[in-house]
Amino acid sequence: MRRKKAPGKSHVMPIAIGSGITIVAIVILVNYYLDQTSLSGQQFGDQLAQIQSDLKNETKSFDEQLTLYKNGQISKDQMLKITDEHILAVKKILPRYEDLKAPESFKPSLQLFKLSTETQIESDQTLREWVVTGNNATSAKSDQLLQQSFQYEMSALQSYESAKSSGSQ
């Protein structure tokens, strides 16, 4: 004698299996999306760190030459040539910020890093004017702009760290 199936029970099992598969698929997709976002953020961070490192190395080299100039070890003409090359090098770094694919939460920090670099260029151009004229007021203005550039960079770092920590929670 065959047993009769309880009405409706034969449909419950496929629905449960289908629901389980759907839930597993959603979990996999969400994890994949989070992994991709994490990788994208990591790649962005690595590229940004490289830009900042290149900028730091260029600035350090320029500062060493500037010290030599201030100590009378480099002529005015040599310093003008060094300054022009430095400004050009920093200007070539600037577009690299535009090439970055920043995750949305990092865009404010990216804009601040870019603003810092733009302000540094303005400072360097004012410093060049000081080399030409010897006017100490121009040197003071260059120092003020450099300080402003530094403040933008500190704000950028703070914004970056904040975006980084909120993204990992």
GROMACS elastic network, one bead per residue, 0.5 to 0.9 nm:
[ bonds ]
;  ai    aj funct       b0    kb
    4     7     6  0.85808   500
    5     8     6  0.83954   500
    5     9     6  0.73075   500
    5    10     6  0.75771   500
    6     9     6  0.57993   500
    6    10     6  0.78125   500
    7    10     6  0.73669   500
    7    11     6  0.88449   500
    8    11     6  0.55805   500
    8    12     6  0.67464   500
    9    12     6  0.51726   500
    9    13     6  0.70843   500
   10    13     6  0.62245   500
   10    14     6  0.76509   500
   11    14     6  0.58424   500
   11    15     6  0.64498   500
   11    16     6  0.88037   500
   12    15     6  0.52340   500
   12    16     6  0.60825   500
   12    17     6  0.86189   500
   13    16     6  0.50983   500
   13    17     6  0.61389   500
   13    18     6  0.84968   500
   14    17     6  0.50277   500
   14    18     6  0.59234   500
   14    19     6  0.84099   500
   15    19     6  0.59883   500
   15    20     6  0.84510   500
   16    19     6  0.50752   500
   16    20     6  0.60669   500
   16    21     6  0.85889   500
   17    20     6  0.50239   500
   17    21     6  0.61403   500
   17    22     6  0.85436   500
   18    21     6  0.51344   500
   18    22     6  0.61226   500
   18    23     6  0.86197   500
   19    22     6  0.50216   500
   19    23     6  0.61344   500
   19    24     6  0.85948   500
   20    23     6  0.51236   500
   20    24     6  0.61674   500
   20    25     6  0.85379   500
   21    24     6  0.51160   500
   21    25     6  0.60638   500
   21    26     6  0.85943   500
   22    25     6  0.50498   500
   22    26     6  0.61520   500
   22    27     6  0.86269   500
   23    26     6  0.51153   500
   23    27     6  0.61982   500
   23    28     6  0.86141   500
   24    27     6  0.51096   500
   24    28     6  0.61605   500
   24    29     6  0.86160   500
   25    28     6  0.50772   500
   25    29     6  0.61212   500
   25    30     6  0.85699   500
   26    29     6  0.50613   500
   26    30     6  0.60413   500
   26    31     6  0.84860   500
   27    30     6  0.51446   500
   27    31     6  0.60805   500
   27    32     6  0.84655   500
   28    31     6  0.51619   500
   28    32     6  0.60221   500
   28    33     6  0.85638   500
   29    33     6  0.60804   500
   29    34     6  0.85588   500
   30    33     6  0.50673   500
   30    34     6  0.61478   500
   30    35     6  0.85342   500
   31    34     6  0.50317   500
   31    35     6  0.60179   500
   31    36     6  0.84976   500
   32    35     6  0.50465   500
   32    36     6  0.60979   500
   32    37     6  0.85318   500
   33    36     6  0.50855   500
   33    37     6  0.60944   500
   33    38     6  0.84997   500
   34    37     6  0.50051   500
   34    38     6  0.60120   500
   34    39     6  0.85102   500
   35    39     6  0.60567   500
   35    40     6  0.84229   500
   36    39     6  0.50251   500
   36    40     6  0.59491   500
   36    41     6  0.84305   500
   37    41     6  0.60279   500
   37    42     6  0.84642   500
   37   103     6  0.77485   500
   38    41     6  0.50235   500
   38    42     6  0.60305   500
   38    43     6  0.85227   500
   38   167     6  0.84625   500
   38   168     6  0.85682   500
   39    43     6  0.60024   500
   39    44     6  0.84188   500
   40    43     6  0.51342   500
   40    44     6  0.60816   500
   40    45     6  0.85295   500
   40   101     6  0.80137   500
   40   102     6  0.79774   500
   40   103     6  0.71166   500
   41    44     6  0.50448   500
   41    45     6  0.60607   500
   41    46     6  0.85861   500
   41   101     6  0.88781   500
   41   102     6  0.72648   500
   41   103     6  0.62144   500
   41   106     6  0.83912   500
   41   164     6  0.83667   500
   42    45     6  0.50370   500
   42    46     6  0.61463   500
   42    47     6  0.86242   500
   43    46     6  0.51146   500
   43    47     6  0.61718   500
   43    48     6  0.85149   500
   43   101     6  0.87736   500
   44    47     6  0.52005   500
   44    48     6  0.60327   500
   44    49     6  0.84829   500
   44   100     6  0.65694   500
   44   101     6  0.64459   500
   44   102     6  0.59269   500
   44   103     6  0.76856   500
   44   106     6  0.88827   500
   45    48     6  0.50991   500
   45    49     6  0.60152   500
   45    50     6  0.86027   500
   45   102     6  0.85928   500
   46    49     6  0.51007   500
   46    50     6  0.62967   500
   46    51     6  0.88319   500
   47    50     6  0.51001   500
   47    51     6  0.64035   500
   47    52     6  0.87441   500
   47   100     6  0.73170   500
   48    51     6  0.51272   500
   48    52     6  0.62157   500
   48    53     6  0.85167   500
   48    96     6  0.88443   500
   48    97     6  0.76023   500
   48   100     6  0.76450   500
   48   110     6  0.82673   500
   49    52     6  0.50861   500
   49    53     6  0.59949   500
   49    54     6  0.85744   500
   50    54     6  0.61157   500
   50    55     6  0.85215   500
   51    54     6  0.51651   500
   51    55     6  0.61548   500
   51    56     6  0.85585   500
   51    93     6  0.70204   500
   51    94     6  0.88116   500
   51    96     6  0.72672   500
   51    97     6  0.77980   500
   52    55     6  0.50298   500
   52    56     6  0.60170   500
   52    57     6  0.85747   500
   52   113     6  0.85258   500
   53    56     6  0.50135   500
   53    57     6  0.61360   500
   53    58     6  0.85694   500
   54    57     6  0.51855   500
   54    58     6  0.61702   500
   54    59     6  0.85719   500
   54    93     6  0.79246   500
   55    58     6  0.51496   500
   55    59     6  0.60686   500
   55    60     6  0.84971   500
   55    89     6  0.87409   500
   55    90     6  0.67902   500
   55    93     6  0.71417   500
   55   117     6  0.83678   500
   56    59     6  0.51221   500
   56    60     6  0.59880   500
   56    61     6  0.85588   500
   57    60     6  0.51117   500
   57    61     6  0.61857   500
   57    62     6  0.85957   500
   58    61     6  0.52726   500
   58    62     6  0.62374   500
   58    63     6  0.86664   500
   58    86     6  0.71952   500
   58    89     6  0.75516   500
   58    90     6  0.74687   500
   59    62     6  0.50234   500
   59    63     6  0.60308   500
   59    64     6  0.86031   500
   59    86     6  0.78752   500
   59    90     6  0.83910   500
   60    63     6  0.50815   500
   60    64     6  0.62866   500
   60    65     6  0.88009   500
   61    64     6  0.52229   500
   61    65     6  0.65216   500
   61    66     6  0.87725   500
   61    86     6  0.89129   500
   62    65     6  0.51168   500
   62    66     6  0.61391   500
   62    67     6  0.86745   500
   62    82     6  0.75662   500
   62    83     6  0.75005   500
   62    86     6  0.66367   500
   63    67     6  0.61842   500
   63    68     6  0.86721   500
   64    67     6  0.52070   500
   64    68     6  0.64817   500
   64    69     6  0.88281   500
   65    68     6  0.50531   500
   65    69     6  0.62810   500
   65    70     6  0.87277   500
   65    74     6  0.78131   500
   65    79     6  0.75949   500
   65    82     6  0.77346   500
   65    83     6  0.89923   500
   66    70     6  0.61653   500
   66    71     6  0.85660   500
   66    74     6  0.84722   500
   66    79     6  0.73645   500
   66    82     6  0.88625   500
   66    83     6  0.86239   500
   67    70     6  0.50812   500
   67    71     6  0.61880   500
   67    72     6  0.86864   500
   67    73     6  0.86241   500
   68    71     6  0.50783   500
   68    72     6  0.63240   500
   68    73     6  0.50647   500
   68    74     6  0.58705   500
   69    72     6  0.50696   500
   69    73     6  0.54785   500
   69    75     6  0.66655   500
   69    76     6  0.74375   500
   69    78     6  0.86748   500
   69    79     6  0.65969   500
   70    73     6  0.75455   500
   70    74     6  0.80066   500
   71    74     6  0.78759   500
   72    75     6  0.69988   500
   72    76     6  0.89751   500
   74    77     6  0.82960   500
   74    78     6  0.62092   500
   74    79     6  0.64388   500
   75    78     6  0.51469   500
   75    79     6  0.61522   500
   75    80     6  0.86229   500
   76    79     6  0.50398   500
   76    80     6  0.61369   500
   76    81     6  0.86643   500
   76   131     6  0.68162   500
   76   132     6  0.76728   500
   77    80     6  0.51176   500
   77    81     6  0.63198   500
   77    82     6  0.86664   500
   77   132     6  0.89770   500
   78    81     6  0.51456   500
   78    82     6  0.61499   500
   78    83     6  0.85253   500
   79    83     6  0.59069   500
   79    84     6  0.84414   500
   79   128     6  0.85506   500
   79   131     6  0.75520   500
   80    83     6  0.50185   500
   80    84     6  0.60723   500
   80    85     6  0.85764   500
   80   128     6  0.66765   500
   80   131     6  0.69737   500
   80   132     6  0.76768   500
   81    84     6  0.51526   500
   81    85     6  0.62276   500
   81    86     6  0.85607   500
   82    85     6  0.51591   500
   82    86     6  0.60698   500
   82    87     6  0.86460   500
   83    87     6  0.60980   500
   83    88     6  0.85160   500
   83   124     6  0.75028   500
   83   125     6  0.82264   500
   83   127     6  0.84248   500
   83   128     6  0.64025   500
   84    87     6  0.52179   500
   84    88     6  0.61950   500
   84    89     6  0.86156   500
   84   125     6  0.85008   500
   84   128     6  0.78852   500
   85    88     6  0.51116   500
   85    89     6  0.61140   500
   85    90     6  0.87075   500
   86    89     6  0.50159   500
   86    90     6  0.62316   500
   86    91     6  0.85135   500
   86   124     6  0.83472   500
   87    90     6  0.52089   500
   87    91     6  0.60660   500
   87    92     6  0.86127   500
   87   121     6  0.63259   500
   87   124     6  0.66290   500
   87   125     6  0.72384   500
   88    91     6  0.50090   500
   88    92     6  0.62218   500
   88    93     6  0.88098   500
   89    92     6  0.51334   500
   89    93     6  0.65608   500
   90    93     6  0.50386   500
   90    94     6  0.64758   500
   90   117     6  0.77073   500
   90   118     6  0.88491   500
   90   120     6  0.85789   500
   90   121     6  0.69272   500
   91    94     6  0.52011   500
   91    95     6  0.75608   500
   91   117     6  0.85391   500
   91   118     6  0.82157   500
   91   121     6  0.72426   500
   92    95     6  0.64139   500
   92    96     6  0.76828   500
   93    96     6  0.55427   500
   93    97     6  0.76687   500
   93   117     6  0.86039   500
   94    97     6  0.59603   500
   94    98     6  0.77634   500
   94   114     6  0.68189   500
   94   117     6  0.68379   500
   94   118     6  0.74415   500
   95    98     6  0.52600   500
   95    99     6  0.67652   500
   95   114     6  0.88853   500
   96    99     6  0.50917   500
   96   100     6  0.67681   500
   97   100     6  0.54972   500
   97   101     6  0.88854   500
   97   110     6  0.72013   500
   97   111     6  0.83708   500
   97   113     6  0.82236   500
   97   114     6  0.65030   500
   98   101     6  0.80631   500
   98   114     6  0.87238   500
  100   110     6  0.87877   500
  102   105     6  0.78984   500
  102   106     6  0.58713   500
  102   107     6  0.58453   500
  102   110     6  0.75047   500
  103   106     6  0.55067   500
  103   107     6  0.66672   500
  104   107     6  0.54430   500
  104   108     6  0.83420   500
  105   108     6  0.72314   500
  105   109     6  0.84274   500
  105   160     6  0.85118   500
  105   163     6  0.56500   500
  105   164     6  0.82450   500
  105   166     6  0.88690   500
  105   167     6  0.79738   500
  106   109     6  0.54607   500
  106   110     6  0.62664   500
  106   111     6  0.88463   500
  106   159     6  0.76222   500
  106   160     6  0.61141   500
  106   163     6  0.59580   500
  106   164     6  0.78586   500
  107   111     6  0.62286   500
  107   112     6  0.86983   500
  107   160     6  0.88085   500
  108   111     6  0.51907   500
  108   112     6  0.63612   500
  108   113     6  0.88063   500
  108   156     6  0.76241   500
  108   159     6  0.70096   500
  108   160     6  0.80728   500
  109   112     6  0.50364   500
  109   113     6  0.62336   500
  109   114     6  0.86210   500
  109   153     6  0.88066   500
  109   155     6  0.75873   500
  109   157     6  0.69058   500
  109   158     6  0.79167   500
  109   159     6  0.51323   500
  109   160     6  0.52467   500
  109   161     6  0.89198   500
  109   163     6  0.83782   500
  110   113     6  0.51257   500
  110   114     6  0.62259   500
  110   115     6  0.85904   500
  110   156     6  0.69543   500
  110   159     6  0.88508   500
  110   160     6  0.79194   500
  111   114     6  0.50681   500
  111   115     6  0.60804   500
  111   116     6  0.85460   500
  111   156     6  0.78299   500
  112   116     6  0.60398   500
  112   117     6  0.86173   500
  112   152     6  0.57617   500
  112   153     6  0.65621   500
  112   154     6  0.88948   500
  112   155     6  0.69892   500
  112   157     6  0.86430   500
  112   159     6  0.85639   500
  113   116     6  0.50360   500
  113   117     6  0.63565   500
  113   118     6  0.87144   500
  113   149     6  0.88992   500
  113   152     6  0.68025   500
  113   153     6  0.56102   500
  113   154     6  0.88277   500
  113   155     6  0.84735   500
  113   156     6  0.55542   500
  113   157     6  0.80984   500
  114   117     6  0.51369   500
  114   118     6  0.61981   500
  114   119     6  0.86042   500
  114   152     6  0.88816   500
  114   153     6  0.87196   500
  115   119     6  0.60636   500
  115   120     6  0.84551   500
  115   149     6  0.74536   500
  115   152     6  0.68117   500
  115   153     6  0.82138   500
  116   119     6  0.51620   500
  116   120     6  0.61380   500
  116   121     6  0.87416   500
  116   146     6  0.87741   500
  116   148     6  0.76114   500
  116   150     6  0.67170   500
  116   151     6  0.77625   500
  116   152     6  0.50469   500
  116   153     6  0.54986   500
  116   156     6  0.83819   500
  117   121     6  0.62771   500
  117   122     6  0.86881   500
  117   149     6  0.68050   500
  117   152     6  0.87946   500
  117   153     6  0.83120   500
  118   121     6  0.51391   500
  118   122     6  0.63983   500
  118   123     6  0.87165   500
  118   149     6  0.79299   500
  119   123     6  0.61614   500
  119   124     6  0.85995   500
  119   145     6  0.63083   500
  119   146     6  0.70351   500
  119   148     6  0.71884   500
  119   149     6  0.52210   500
  119   150     6  0.89490   500
  119   152     6  0.86720   500
  120   124     6  0.61247   500
  120   125     6  0.85672   500
  120   142     6  0.88536   500
  120   145     6  0.68458   500
  120   146     6  0.57076   500
  120   147     6  0.88797   500
  120   148     6  0.83561   500
  120   149     6  0.55510   500
  120   150     6  0.83339   500
  121   125     6  0.61130   500
  121   126     6  0.85578   500
  121   146     6  0.88840   500
  122   125     6  0.50957   500
  122   126     6  0.62155   500
  122   127     6  0.85464   500
  122   142     6  0.77833   500
  122   145     6  0.70928   500
  122   146     6  0.84300   500
  123   126     6  0.50851   500
  123   127     6  0.60773   500
  123   128     6  0.86095   500
  123   141     6  0.76040   500
  123   143     6  0.70192   500
  123   144     6  0.78752   500
  123   145     6  0.50717   500
  123   146     6  0.55764   500
  123   149     6  0.83328   500
  124   128     6  0.61464   500
  124   129     6  0.86595   500
  124   142     6  0.68191   500
  124   145     6  0.87559   500
  124   146     6  0.81760   500
  125   128     6  0.50149   500
  125   129     6  0.64672   500
  125   130     6  0.88288   500
  125   142     6  0.80074   500
  126   130     6  0.64305   500
  126   131     6  0.88419   500
  126   138     6  0.63755   500
  126   139     6  0.71965   500
  126   141     6  0.71361   500
  126   142     6  0.52624   500
  126   145     6  0.86718   500
  127   131     6  0.63693   500
  127   132     6  0.87581   500
  127   138     6  0.69255   500
  127   139     6  0.58693   500
  127   140     6  0.88929   500
  127   141     6  0.82651   500
  127   142     6  0.54169   500
  127   143     6  0.82584   500
  128   131     6  0.50173   500
  128   132     6  0.63826   500
  128   133     6  0.87336   500
  128   139     6  0.89510   500
  129   132     6  0.50637   500
  129   133     6  0.60929   500
  129   134     6  0.78760   500
  129   135     6  0.82266   500
  129   138     6  0.69287   500
  129   139     6  0.82498   500
  130   133     6  0.51456   500
  130   135     6  0.55693   500
  130   136     6  0.69642   500
  130   137     6  0.82399   500
  130   138     6  0.53711   500
  130   139     6  0.55280   500
  130   142     6  0.83679   500
  131   134     6  0.55559   500
  131   135     6  0.81745   500
  131   139     6  0.85350   500
  132   135     6  0.84097   500
  133   136     6  0.86945   500
  133   138     6  0.84389   500
  134   137     6  0.88780   500
  134   138     6  0.79564   500
  134   139     6  0.80637   500
  135   138     6  0.54765   500
  135   139     6  0.67676   500
  136   140     6  0.61789   500
  136   141     6  0.85986   500
  137   140     6  0.50185   500
  137   141     6  0.62279   500
  137   142     6  0.86553   500
  138   141     6  0.50372   500
  138   142     6  0.62167   500
  138   143     6  0.86588   500
  139   142     6  0.50429   500
  139   143     6  0.62748   500
  139   144     6  0.87199   500
  140   143     6  0.50219   500
  140   144     6  0.62568   500
  140   145     6  0.87034   500
  141   144     6  0.50192   500
  141   145     6  0.62354   500
  141   146     6  0.85718   500
  142   145     6  0.51397   500
  142   146     6  0.61389   500
  142   147     6  0.86371   500
  143   147     6  0.61702   500
  143   148     6  0.86146   500
  144   147     6  0.50685   500
  144   148     6  0.62281   500
  144   149     6  0.86137   500
  145   149     6  0.61171   500
  145   150     6  0.85902   500
  146   150     6  0.62113   500
  146   151     6  0.86711   500
  147   151     6  0.62563   500
  147   152     6  0.87185   500
  148   151     6  0.50021   500
  148   152     6  0.62741   500
  148   153     6  0.86196   500
  149   152     6  0.51415   500
  149   153     6  0.62533   500
  149   154     6  0.87409   500
  150   154     6  0.62148   500
  150   155     6  0.86406   500
  151   154     6  0.50840   500
  151   155     6  0.61933   500
  151   156     6  0.84870   500
  152   155     6  0.50787   500
  152   156     6  0.60285   500
  152   157     6  0.86295   500
  153   157     6  0.61703   500
  153   158     6  0.85790   500
  154   157     6  0.50992   500
  154   158     6  0.62084   500
  154   159     6  0.85764   500
  155   158     6  0.50397   500
  155   159     6  0.60431   500
  155   160     6  0.84421   500
  156   159     6  0.50460   500
  156   160     6  0.59651   500
  156   161     6  0.85512   500
  157   161     6  0.60904   500
  157   162     6  0.84602   500
  158   161     6  0.52205   500
  158   162     6  0.61071   500
  158   163     6  0.86253   500
  159   162     6  0.50817   500
  159   163     6  0.61571   500
  159   164     6  0.84892   500
  160   163     6  0.51840   500
  160   164     6  0.60290   500
  160   165     6  0.86356   500
  161   165     6  0.60651   500
  161   166     6  0.84882   500
  162   165     6  0.52757   500
  162   166     6  0.61085   500
  162   167     6  0.84355   500
  163   166     6  0.52370   500
  163   167     6  0.59807   500
  163   168     6  0.86921   500
  164   167     6  0.51891   500
  164   168     6  0.64439   500
  165   168     6  0.52509   500
  165   169     6  0.66818   500
  166   169     6  0.54911   500
